[in-house]
Amino acid sequence: MTVSESTLSNPYRRNIVWLGFQILLKFVFALLFRYRALQIKRLPPTGGGLILSNHQSYLDPLLIGLPLQRPVSYIARENLFRVPFIGWILRKTYVIPINRDSAGTESVREGVRRMKVGFLVGIFPEGTRSTDGELGEIKPGFVALARRAKQPIYPVG
């Protein structure tokens, strides 16, 4: 299930769906949780790249992408796309589905393609959220993505 080039839009501008979420969430997270992003200026405004982060909360993809002015194509498990409202949001915000049971090369190819046209691709190398806050076992899929894309890697914590 790949997204065609025409629906990807511009890799340097958010689409209207994410822009709406961004405005609302920036206000909510800043007000309620005193959210702030540090060192955001180190991320270049153009060019593809791979964002690697640990995964401790359902909110991680939102919080990582929130301060950015450009979209992040996260890689997420394909069964999330079947959840009625969540699936619609994922499709509208450039998320790449992956079947974790038979993780083929389709998601890796799509991630590489997107990075080469200028998108940031986000992945959680553990493959799932940490239940105890400890770093989990790192899955090998992100290494294939990093090697094939030959793009900068941006660690996020």
C-alpha angles and dihedrals in degrees: 000000000000128000115240121242092249094059093047093070120183117349090212100052132060119237120239094262094056093038090058092050091045095055093047096042096046089057095044097045094044093048101040103029104021089237117188135167120223128204092009090144089069090072109086117236093233139033133057126280146158119253113205121191141161114248119229104142143032085240096060097099091049095046093048094049097039100086094041123098091208132060126264117213102215123197109231136171112276097232089070088067089065094061104100106235097018092054091054091051092048092052092047094049098053098255116166115221121226129188102222093195095058101017099190127181095264094091092044091051092048092048091050091047092052094048090051091056091049107270125135110233118206124206136170104219092205089063094223142035121287111243095198102032092253121124110262131212111301113236118223097231096087091057090058089049093050094046096047097044097047088204130136118279119224115197116210128192 
